[in-house]
């Protein structure tokens, strides 16, 4: 008991309590003002504690400090109050902070861009190869015709003879119904000149006769020699158009539009068109270029329609729609190959020059002409109807072409 008393006395001394256990420590005069210590400052009595209660709580471990668990801080705190998201709801921060999406290294991104660029490059190369390979294949399929063995042309530019060969049921052999000179100068406008089939000319070794008779007598070679002699223009190449394949080409480009002032119905060619403009397919286009008897201009009118149709077909075939569409590009190119036959001495350069000239004529930068005509009602001694050229005007036009100059040839437009 002595020890407990001593302990209580020590606690009373420590907390400034009187030995009687009064915790208020009022002054002797009963005033509520706290008593002052030796320094003159008022003494403040600490709160009273029950020592036994304190000791019991200590023994029960209730005053042992246990830190509260601290929540992990958010990765990204934004103004929206939601970690990792902006006020608009989009995730902020790097890819590494997104759950389930590991960051993509810069090396991987560069590899992805490289593969994409390589794929595009391969596709472009394949497209260019396709554009070149298809015409090369078509050229190898194209038929070949023996042509004149005359010396190569020395005039500037490229002059090619286009011949439309017509072979129909009930007609023996092939006939040259269409003859045109396609000329592309080194500088200036390209020209396409029709030579009427009934033109009265001199055929080497056969005398005077219709121009298309030369084809019947000696094929492409004699026809070339006859044209060169009649015009003075040296030919670089020969291309023959088979009308049987012409219909496929017109269909391959999606048909063409033609316009007539009055309704036309021709039993010989099969042409049947209403007045105005009509979209026609290959079969009707062939009838359109064949028709002559229902045309008041006869063979001259037919020559005009032939140049018209050639220009429209080439114009449609040379559009981006044909080049960018692989199926249409293939069909059009193969139709050209099936329709054309080239002279055995006609080179790739001559074909390229003829193609460029046709595109020029089909546009606004070329001329479509017919040889100057003096009369369409000429007669031979044996009573055949022939077309007579205007010799002076024709000589002037062809002399200018032979010199490589096409300036001012529009004056011969009819």
PLY file of the C-alpha trace (Angstrom):
ply
format ascii 1.0
element vertex 414
property float x
property float y
property float z
element edge 413
property int vertex1
property int vertex2
end_header
0.00 0.00 0.00
2.90 2.31 0.66
4.05 1.95 -2.90
0.59 2.86 -4.23
0.48 5.90 -2.05
3.84 7.07 -3.19
2.79 6.61 -6.83
-0.37 8.64 -6.28
1.62 11.40 -4.65
4.00 11.53 -7.55
1.10 11.81 -10.02
-0.47 14.56 -7.90
2.78 16.45 -7.98
3.19 15.88 -11.73
-0.23 17.24 -12.60
-0.25 19.97 -10.01
-3.02 18.53 -7.92
-3.26 19.18 -4.24
-2.76 16.37 -1.94
-6.45 16.44 -1.12
-7.32 15.53 -4.79
-9.01 18.86 -5.67
-8.45 19.45 -9.37
-9.81 22.95 -9.50
-6.90 24.51 -7.43
-8.73 27.74 -6.52
-6.93 30.52 -4.79
-7.07 30.78 -0.99
-9.31 33.82 -1.11
-11.97 31.83 -3.02
-11.41 33.88 -6.19
-11.80 31.98 -9.51
-8.58 33.48 -10.86
-5.93 30.78 -11.24
-2.99 31.00 -8.87
0.27 32.33 -10.27
3.54 30.47 -10.28
6.94 31.91 -9.21
7.28 33.78 -12.57
4.00 35.55 -12.06
2.17 33.70 -14.83
-1.17 32.16 -13.98
-1.09 28.48 -13.35
-3.42 26.39 -15.50
-4.51 23.16 -13.98
-4.48 20.17 -16.33
-7.58 18.05 -16.65
-8.10 15.43 -14.07
-7.30 11.87 -15.06
-8.29 8.66 -13.44
-5.01 6.80 -13.16
-6.57 3.43 -12.74
-8.71 3.94 -15.84
-5.63 5.07 -17.81
-3.64 2.06 -16.65
-6.48 -0.27 -17.66
-6.68 1.16 -21.17
-2.94 0.92 -21.60
-3.02 -2.65 -20.51
-5.91 -3.31 -22.94
-3.74 -1.88 -25.77
-6.42 0.67 -26.81
-3.93 3.51 -27.04
-1.49 1.69 -29.32
-1.22 3.73 -32.57
-2.26 1.90 -35.70
-1.90 3.88 -38.95
-5.00 4.09 -41.09
-4.70 2.36 -44.53
-3.86 4.88 -47.24
-5.49 4.46 -50.67
-3.16 4.39 -53.67
-3.14 7.74 -55.49
-4.81 7.77 -58.94
-2.56 7.56 -61.98
-3.97 10.73 -63.49
-6.15 13.22 -61.68
-8.09 15.55 -63.95
-10.58 18.29 -63.54
-13.45 15.86 -64.01
-12.70 14.16 -60.73
-12.20 10.82 -62.47
-8.67 9.49 -62.72
-7.33 9.09 -66.25
-10.21 10.81 -68.04
-10.62 14.30 -69.35
-13.81 16.31 -68.87
-14.87 15.07 -72.31
-14.48 11.46 -71.19
-11.43 10.66 -73.32
-8.56 8.88 -71.70
-5.58 11.05 -70.88
-2.03 9.98 -70.44
0.29 7.63 -72.24
-0.55 4.27 -73.71
1.43 2.64 -70.91
-1.10 3.93 -68.32
-4.07 2.32 -70.09
-5.09 -0.98 -68.58
-4.63 -3.96 -70.89
-2.88 -1.98 -73.66
0.88 -2.13 -73.50
2.71 0.74 -75.16
3.79 0.31 -78.79
7.51 0.88 -79.14
8.68 3.46 -81.67
10.47 0.68 -83.54
7.19 -1.18 -84.02
5.48 1.97 -85.29
8.26 2.59 -87.79
8.02 -1.03 -88.95
4.25 -0.64 -89.44
4.72 2.52 -91.53
7.43 0.80 -93.57
5.17 -2.17 -94.31
2.32 0.14 -95.34
4.59 2.13 -97.65
6.00 -1.05 -99.12
2.51 -2.40 -99.78
1.49 0.79 -101.58
4.67 0.72 -103.64
4.11 -2.92 -104.62
0.53 -2.12 -105.69
1.69 0.82 -107.79
4.36 -1.28 -109.47
1.83 -4.04 -110.14
-0.58 -1.50 -111.64
2.10 -0.10 -113.97
3.14 -3.61 -114.99
-0.52 -4.39 -115.71
-0.87 -1.29 -117.88
2.16 -2.32 -119.92
1.70 -6.09 -119.96
-1.86 -6.06 -121.32
-1.01 -4.09 -124.51
2.12 -6.20 -125.02
0.00 -9.34 -124.80
-2.55 -7.81 -127.17
0.20 -6.87 -129.62
1.48 -10.44 -129.65
-2.06 -11.66 -130.40
-2.60 -9.15 -133.19
-2.67 -10.56 -136.68
-0.01 -9.72 -139.25
-0.45 -8.88 -142.93
2.20 -8.84 -145.63
2.62 -5.29 -146.81
4.65 -3.39 -149.38
8.40 -3.90 -149.44
9.05 -0.32 -150.58
11.74 1.76 -148.88
11.06 3.23 -145.49
9.45 6.66 -145.42
11.81 9.59 -145.12
9.28 12.34 -144.41
9.06 13.82 -140.88
6.48 12.35 -138.52
4.47 9.14 -138.83
2.01 8.27 -141.59
-0.09 5.11 -141.27
-2.71 3.76 -143.67
-5.90 2.64 -141.91
-7.98 0.19 -143.93
-11.43 -1.07 -143.01
-11.84 -4.59 -144.37
-15.40 -5.82 -144.68
-16.19 -9.51 -144.93
-19.89 -10.42 -144.86
-21.90 -13.50 -145.51
-22.62 -13.98 -149.20
-19.59 -11.96 -150.27
-16.48 -13.77 -151.52
-13.25 -12.63 -149.87
-12.60 -9.36 -148.08
-13.09 -5.87 -149.45
-11.45 -2.60 -148.50
-14.45 -0.38 -147.80
-12.62 2.25 -145.73
-9.26 3.89 -146.39
-7.78 6.69 -144.31
-4.36 8.27 -143.92
-3.47 8.99 -140.29
-0.57 11.42 -140.03
1.18 12.71 -136.92
3.80 15.41 -137.58
6.77 16.15 -135.38
5.09 19.44 -134.47
1.57 20.63 -135.14
-1.85 19.05 -135.52
-2.43 15.40 -136.34
-4.78 14.72 -139.26
-7.07 11.88 -140.31
-7.89 11.99 -144.03
-10.55 9.86 -145.68
-9.87 8.44 -149.16
-13.24 7.47 -150.68
-13.33 3.84 -151.78
-14.60 4.85 -155.22
-11.76 7.34 -155.81
-10.61 7.08 -159.41
-6.84 6.52 -159.30
-4.07 4.74 -161.15
-3.26 1.30 -159.78
0.35 0.22 -160.53
0.27 -2.58 -163.08
-3.52 -2.36 -163.58
-4.23 1.10 -164.90
-7.02 3.41 -163.76
-9.69 2.00 -161.49
-11.43 2.50 -158.16
-9.11 2.73 -155.18
-10.57 -0.28 -153.38
-9.89 -2.42 -156.46
-6.20 -2.30 -155.59
-6.94 -4.32 -152.45
-8.81 -6.89 -154.48
-5.98 -7.16 -157.01
-2.99 -7.29 -154.70
-3.98 -7.01 -151.07
-2.39 -4.62 -148.58
0.91 -4.33 -150.45
-0.65 -3.12 -153.72
-3.06 -0.83 -151.87
-0.12 0.85 -150.09
1.72 1.36 -153.35
-1.41 2.83 -154.95
-2.00 5.30 -152.10
1.63 6.42 -152.06
1.58 7.00 -155.82
-1.73 8.88 -155.74
-0.88 11.13 -152.78
2.90 11.44 -152.72
2.84 10.64 -148.97
5.27 7.92 -147.87
3.63 5.44 -145.49
5.35 4.26 -142.33
2.83 1.60 -141.37
-0.32 -0.30 -142.17
-3.29 -1.15 -139.92
-6.31 -3.12 -141.03
-9.59 -2.90 -139.15
-11.83 -5.94 -139.31
-15.44 -4.83 -139.06
-16.35 -8.12 -137.40
-14.22 -7.10 -134.40
-15.34 -3.49 -134.59
-18.65 -4.32 -132.92
-16.84 -5.86 -129.93
-14.75 -2.73 -129.47
-17.78 -0.44 -129.47
-19.46 -2.71 -126.91
-16.28 -2.82 -124.79
-16.28 0.96 -124.37
-19.98 0.97 -123.47
-21.41 2.08 -126.82
-21.40 5.54 -128.38
-23.87 8.35 -129.04
-24.76 9.44 -132.57
-27.14 12.15 -133.74
-29.13 12.42 -136.98
-31.35 15.26 -138.14
-34.02 12.94 -139.53
-35.04 9.37 -138.85
-32.95 6.90 -140.90
-33.89 3.42 -142.01
-31.57 1.67 -144.45
-32.36 -1.90 -145.49
-28.92 -2.54 -147.00
-26.93 -1.75 -143.84
-29.65 -2.47 -141.28
-29.45 1.03 -139.81
-32.62 2.12 -138.01
-32.36 5.36 -136.02
-34.97 7.90 -134.89
-34.39 11.61 -135.34
-32.19 13.15 -132.69
-29.45 11.55 -130.58
-29.29 7.86 -129.71
-26.98 5.59 -127.74
-26.05 2.69 -129.99
-24.21 -0.59 -129.46
-21.62 -2.21 -131.67
-24.08 -3.79 -134.10
-25.87 -0.53 -134.80
-22.55 1.37 -134.94
-21.37 -0.98 -137.68
-24.57 -0.33 -139.62
-24.02 3.40 -139.09
-20.57 3.35 -140.74
-21.68 1.00 -143.54
-24.77 2.94 -144.62
-24.37 4.80 -147.91
-27.49 4.42 -150.03
-29.76 6.34 -147.64
-27.16 9.10 -147.36
-27.56 11.94 -149.87
-23.76 12.36 -149.86
-23.21 8.69 -150.64
-19.64 7.53 -150.11
-18.53 10.98 -148.87
-21.15 10.92 -146.13
-20.12 7.43 -145.15
-16.48 8.53 -144.90
-17.53 11.32 -142.54
-19.44 8.88 -140.31
-16.50 6.52 -140.25
-14.20 9.25 -138.96
-16.88 10.31 -136.50
-17.24 6.81 -135.04
-13.48 6.21 -134.90
-13.04 9.47 -132.98
-15.83 8.69 -130.50
-14.60 5.15 -129.83
-11.03 6.29 -129.27
-12.20 9.13 -127.02
-14.17 6.76 -124.79
-11.43 4.14 -124.77
-8.83 6.70 -123.62
-10.78 7.85 -120.55
-9.55 7.20 -116.95
-12.61 4.96 -116.46
-11.12 2.50 -118.95
-7.59 2.67 -117.60
-8.52 2.41 -113.90
-11.05 -0.40 -114.38
-9.02 -3.61 -114.89
-11.91 -5.53 -116.48
-12.82 -2.76 -118.89
-9.13 -2.16 -119.67
-8.65 -5.83 -120.50
-11.82 -6.10 -122.60
-11.06 -2.92 -124.55
-7.46 -3.85 -125.24
-8.34 -7.37 -126.29
-11.11 -6.04 -128.55
-8.57 -3.76 -130.25
-6.23 -6.71 -130.69
-9.00 -8.84 -132.21
-10.12 -6.02 -134.48
-6.73 -4.93 -135.83
-4.10 -6.56 -137.98
-0.81 -4.78 -138.59
1.57 -4.84 -141.50
4.53 -7.11 -141.04
6.86 -4.11 -141.39
4.91 -1.87 -139.03
6.88 -1.40 -135.82
5.86 -0.58 -132.26
6.93 3.03 -132.78
4.60 3.34 -135.75
1.74 1.88 -133.72
2.44 4.26 -130.86
2.49 7.22 -133.24
-0.80 6.11 -134.76
-2.36 5.76 -131.32
-1.27 9.25 -130.27
-2.54 10.68 -133.55
-5.94 9.03 -133.07
-6.25 10.43 -129.55
-5.34 13.85 -130.88
-7.89 13.68 -133.68
-10.61 12.39 -131.35
-10.04 15.44 -129.16
-9.83 19.10 -130.07
-6.20 19.17 -131.11
-6.46 17.27 -134.42
-8.16 17.57 -137.81
-10.61 15.18 -139.47
-10.61 15.71 -143.25
-11.57 14.17 -146.55
-9.48 14.42 -149.70
-10.64 17.43 -151.81
-13.37 16.23 -154.19
-14.18 17.65 -157.65
-17.18 15.38 -158.30
-18.96 12.40 -156.75
-20.73 11.61 -160.03
-17.84 10.71 -162.30
-18.12 7.85 -164.76
-15.57 5.54 -166.26
-15.51 4.33 -169.88
-17.12 1.09 -168.82
-19.94 2.92 -167.00
-18.79 2.64 -163.39
-19.62 5.47 -160.95
-16.47 6.96 -159.43
-15.32 9.86 -157.24
-13.06 12.42 -158.92
-10.50 14.25 -156.79
-9.78 17.96 -157.07
-6.27 17.35 -158.33
-4.90 20.84 -157.61
-6.25 21.05 -154.03
-5.40 17.41 -153.27
-1.85 17.88 -154.51
-1.45 20.97 -152.34
-2.73 19.19 -149.22
-0.63 16.06 -149.67
2.51 18.06 -150.57
2.20 19.92 -147.30
1.87 16.64 -145.38
4.84 15.14 -147.24
6.87 18.11 -146.04
5.85 17.40 -142.44
3.69 20.51 -142.08
-0.02 20.44 -141.13
-0.49 24.15 -140.40
-3.56 25.58 -142.12
-4.94 22.24 -143.33
-8.30 23.10 -141.79
-9.07 24.97 -145.01
-9.66 21.56 -146.61
-12.38 20.68 -144.09
-15.64 19.81 -145.82
0 1
1 2
2 3
3 4
4 5
5 6
6 7
7 8
8 9
9 10
10 11
11 12
12 13
13 14
14 15
15 16
16 17
17 18
18 19
19 20
20 21
21 22
22 23
23 24
24 25
25 26
26 27
27 28
28 29
29 30
30 31
31 32
32 33
33 34
34 35
35 36
36 37
37 38
38 39
39 40
40 41
41 42
42 43
43 44
44 45
45 46
46 47
47 48
48 49
49 50
50 51
51 52
52 53
53 54
54 55
55 56
56 57
57 58
58 59
59 60
60 61
61 62
62 63
63 64
64 65
65 66
66 67
67 68
68 69
69 70
70 71
71 72
72 73
73 74
74 75
75 76
76 77
77 78
78 79
79 80
80 81
81 82
82 83
83 84
84 85
85 86
86 87
87 88
88 89
89 90
90 91
91 92
92 93
93 94
94 95
95 96
96 97
97 98
98 99
99 100
100 101
101 102
102 103
103 104
104 105
105 106
106 107
107 108
108 109
109 110
110 111
111 112
112 113
113 114
114 115
115 116
116 117
117 118
118 119
119 120
120 121
121 122
122 123
123 124
124 125
125 126
126 127
127 128
128 129
129 130
130 131
131 132
132 133
133 134
134 135
135 136
136 137
137 138
138 139
139 140
140 141
141 142
142 143
143 144
144 145
145 146
146 147
147 148
148 149
149 150
150 151
151 152
152 153
153 154
154 155
155 156
156 157
157 158
158 159
159 160
160 161
161 162
162 163
163 164
164 165
165 166
166 167
167 168
168 169
169 170
170 171
171 172
172 173
173 174
174 175
175 176
176 177
177 178
178 179
179 180
180 181
181 182
182 183
183 184
184 185
185 186
186 187
187 188
188 189
189 190
190 191
191 192
192 193
193 194
194 195
195 196
196 197
197 198
198 199
199 200
200 201
201 202
202 203
203 204
204 205
205 206
206 207
207 208
208 209
209 210
210 211
211 212
212 213
213 214
214 215
215 216
216 217
217 218
218 219
219 220
220 221
221 222
222 223
223 224
224 225
225 226
226 227
227 228
228 229
229 230
230 231
231 232
232 233
233 234
234 235
235 236
236 237
237 238
238 239
239 240
240 241
241 242
242 243
243 244
244 245
245 246
246 247
247 248
248 249
249 250
250 251
251 252
252 253
253 254
254 255
255 256
256 257
257 258
258 259
259 260
260 261
261 262
262 263
263 264
264 265
265 266
266 267
267 268
268 269
269 270
270 271
271 272
272 273
273 274
274 275
275 276
276 277
277 278
278 279
279 280
280 281
281 282
282 283
283 284
284 285
285 286
286 287
287 288
288 289
289 290
290 291
291 292
292 293
293 294
294 295
295 296
296 297
297 298
298 299
299 300
300 301
301 302
302 303
303 304
304 305
305 306
306 307
307 308
308 309
309 310
310 311
311 312
312 313
313 314
314 315
315 316
316 317
317 318
318 319
319 320
320 321
321 322
322 323
323 324
324 325
325 326
326 327
327 328
328 329
329 330
330 331
331 332
332 333
333 334
334 335
335 336
336 337
337 338
338 339
339 340
340 341
341 342
342 343
343 344
344 345
345 346
346 347
347 348
348 349
349 350
350 351
351 352
352 353
353 354
354 355
355 356
356 357
357 358
358 359
359 360
360 361
361 362
362 363
363 364
364 365
365 366
366 367
367 368
368 369
369 370
370 371
371 372
372 373
373 374
374 375
375 376
376 377
377 378
378 379
379 380
380 381
381 382
382 383
383 384
384 385
385 386
386 387
387 388
388 389
389 390
390 391
391 392
392 393
393 394
394 395
395 396
396 397
397 398
398 399
399 400
400 401
401 402
402 403
403 404
404 405
405 406
406 407
407 408
408 409
409 410
410 411
411 412
412 413
